[in-house]
């Protein structure tokens, strides 16, 4: 995969992750607001999920998106250094199909398993 195509894919993925992070931060703010309501006793409400449960889910999704953004940034550095698309274990090229599905992949399929 050429560097220009890799950069386009990584830029697109970064925009998607940034958009997802923005929505998750909005969800966190909404939960924070809901949690501030002293009359809300969702922990004992038998219907629906609890604020704590929702908070944990949003937090996990946010942390995952932030980790993905770091991986994308590292992949962009590999593009700049000329090592993008090469397996960090065996040094062989990573298949284009793998890079299209996971553009920040560091390892070929054989070394990833």
PALORO-780145 format. One record per residue: residue in one letter; x, y, z of N, C-alpha, C in turn. Coordinates in steps of 0.001 Angstrom, whole numbers, padded with zeros to 6 digits, always signed. Layout:
<nodes>
AXYZXYZXYZ/...
</nodes>
This chain:
<nodes>
X+000857-001172+000000+000000+000000+000000+000902+001233+000000/X+000584+002178-000875+001437+003362-000951+001124+004329+000200/X+002056+005211+000472+001965+006122+001617+000766+007061+001518/X+000476+007553+000322-000648+008480+000165-001972+007797+000510/X-002135+006580+000051-003366+005824+000360-003437+005529+001854/X-002317+005162+002443-002280+004895+003883-002670+006142+004671/X-002140+007278+004291-002467+008526+004983-003952+008854+004865/X-004518+008642+003680-005955+008900+003492-006785+007989+004397/X-006433+006711+004435-007167+005765+005281-007052+006143+006755/X-005851+006494+007177-005642+006853+008576-006355+008162+008923/X-006343+009113+007999-007061+010371+008234-008566+010112+008378/X-009097+009273+007513-010525+008942+007572-010844+008244+008896/X-010018+007300+009265-010248+006582+010529-010139+007527+011710/X-009199+008446+011669-009026+009414+012759-010268+010303+012878/X-010813+010733+011745-012045+011545+011784-013193+010759+012410/X-013322+009479+012049-014371+008633+012619-014201+008502+014131/X-012977+008272+014566-012713+008117+016003-012969+009429+016734/X-012536+010534+016160-012774+011832+016795-014270+012118+016917/X-015026+011757+015899-016479+011946+015940-017089+011059+017041/X-016643+009814+017109-017131+008898+018141-016792+009425+019532/X-015571+009943+019697-015174+010510+020990-016028+011712+021365/X-016353+012530+020399-017200+013695+020656-018565+013251+021173/X-019164+012258+020519-020465+011753+020968-020366+011132+022359/X-019300+010401+022619-019143+009772+023929-018954+010815+025028/X-018236+011887+024722-018080+012956+025710-019410+013638+025992/X-020234+013773+024956-021585+014327+025158-022408+013390+026042/X-022288+012088+025800-022994+011108+026632-022530+011194+028077/X-021223+011344+028279-020700+011481+029642-021261+012728+030320/X-021320+013821+029591-021857+015064+030160-023321+014889+030537/X-024069+014204+029704-025476+013952+029992-025625+013078+031235/X-024803+012054+031348-024847+011190+032529-024445+011960+033782/X-023457+012827+033645-023032+013653+034775-024199+014525+035249/X-024917+015087+034278-026081+015914+034598-027153+015074+035294/X-027431+013889+034748-028444+013015+035336-028055+012573+036744/X-026767+012335+036931-026279+011889+038229-026399+013001+039277/X-026348+014242+038829-026445+015376+039755-027852+015511+040344/X-028828+014885+039700-030203+014928+040199-030292+014059+041449/X-030374+014726+042595-030363+014020+043880-031583+013131+044061/X-032647+013366+043306-033850+012553+043468-033797+011270+042650/X-032819+011160+041799-032716+009961+040953-032153+008805+041759/X-032934+007760+041885-032492+006558+042594-032557+005402+041608/X-031740+005501+040570-031798+004494+039523-031203+003169+039956/X-030415+003163+041004-029788+001916+041454-030829+000920+041978/X-031980+001427+042386-033018+000543+042917-034228+000462+041990/X-034085+001007+040795-035159+000972+039812-035064-000355+039068/X-036079-001205+039158-035997-002521+038514-036102-002462+036991/X-036465-001319+036442-036611-001201+034998-035422-000458+034398/X-034930-000965+033309-033852-000269+032601-032494-000415+033269/X-031521+000192+032632-030162+000125+033156-029935+001247+034155/X-028933+001097+034965-028621+002110+035967-027666+003141+035381/X-027626+004313+036011-026678+005335+035571-025253+004811+035702/X-024997+004079+036769-023650+003533+036965-023282+002570+035848/X-024234+001752+035448-023985+000822+034354-023737+001545+033045/X-024546+002553+032780-024364+003340+031560-023037+004084+031596/X-022704+004630+032766-021450+005359+032927-020263+004436+032619/X-020301+003230+033166-019209+002277+032944-019085+001925+031467/X-020222+001762+030801-020192+001419+029381-019624+002568+028553/X-020096+003780+028788-019601+004945+028041-018115+005147+028316/X-017708+004970+029564-016295+005134+029921-015425+004116+029186/X-015873+002870+029127-015104+001834+028430-015010+002133+026934/X-016113+002574+026345-016094+002921+024919-015170+004101+024655/X-015199+005096+025547-014334+006272+025387-012868+005870+025487/X-012530+005060+026485-011139+004631+026635-010676+003816+025429/X-011557+002983+024876-011222+002228+023673-010971+003126+022475/X-011802+004148+022324-011630+005095+021204-010351+005898+021369/X-010029+006286+022598-008783+007026+022831-007571+006148+022523/X-007644+004870+022877-006547+003945+022561-006414+003773+021055/X-007549+003693+020354-007510+003568+018896-006891+004809+018269/X-007201+005981+018808-006622+007220+018278-005102+007209+018448/X-004611+006717+019576-003160+006615+019786-002535+005653+018782/X-003225+004550+018495-002727+003591+017500-002674+004225+016108/X-003677+005016+015786-003699+005703+014487-002541+006688+014398/X-002299+007436+015466-001183+008381+015475+000150+007658+015301/X+000293+006504+015952+001525+005722+015808+001672+005216+014369/X+000553+004834+013754+000600+004370+012364+001003+005510+011431/X+000529+006713+011728+000911+007871+010905+002419+008123+011020/X+002975+007900+012188+004428+008032+012361+005161+006970+011558/X+004584+005764+011475+005204+004713+010672+005151+005062+009190/X+004074+005725+008754+004002+006184+007354+005147+007160+007106/X+005314+008112+008011+006355+009135+007853+007752+008528+007848/X+007946+007466+008633+009276+006858+008718+009518+005795+007649/X+008466+005464+006887+008617+004468+005826+008463+003039+006284/X+007997+002819+007515+007841+001453+008015+006386+001001+008059/X+005461+001858+007611+004049+001482+007616+003848+000289+006693/X+003038-000663+007147+002717-001829+006330+003712-002956+006440/X+004731-002779+007294+005693-003853+007533+005465-004407+008928/X+005433-005712+009035+005218-006380+010316+006377-006064+011257/X+006037-005645+012475+007082-005308+013442+007766-006540+014008/X+007225-007730+013746+007840-008963+014249+008741-009601+013193/X+008168-009885+012018+008926-010613+010994+009474-009722+009886/X+008996-008479+009797+009491-007559+008784+008863-007719+007412/X+007968-008691+007266+007305-008915+005987+006146-007920+005815/X+005735-007691+004569+004609-006770+004343+003312-007316+004962/X+002531-006397+005504+001200-006730+006012+000247-006646+004825/X-000617-007631+004671-001543-007681+003532-002407-006421+003483/X-002614-005914+002266-003435-004715+002082-004832-004895+002673/X-005401-006097+002520-006746-006341+003061-006760-006153+004579/X-005712-006588+005252-005629-006400+006705-005504-004914+007043/X-004695-004206+006289-004516-002782+006545-005783-001986+006244/X-006554-002430+005273-007816-001742+004991-008801-001952+006139/X-008817-003142+006716-009720-003425+007831-009214-002807+009127/X-007911-002801+009291-007275-002322+010519-006026-001536+010119/X-006197-000279+009703-005075+000470+009133-003930+000740+010101/X-004131+000508+011362-003062+000723+012336-002412-000592+012756/X-002685-001676+012008-002100-002985+012335-000581-002895+012333/X+000020-003506+013329+001475-003519+013455+002083-004857+013033/X+001230-005870+012958+001719-007209+012672+000931-007852+011528/X+001596-008708+010794+000910-009476+009764+000004-010491+010458/X-000862-011111+009701-001813-012057+010292-001094-013219+010965/X-000044-013738+010339+000693-014873+010914+001298-014533+012259/X+001887-013356+012375+002528-012954+013642+001512-012481+014682/X+000329-012073+014232-000692-011599+015176-001392-012754+015880/X-001297-013956+015293-001984-015099+015908-001112-015849+016873/
</nodes>
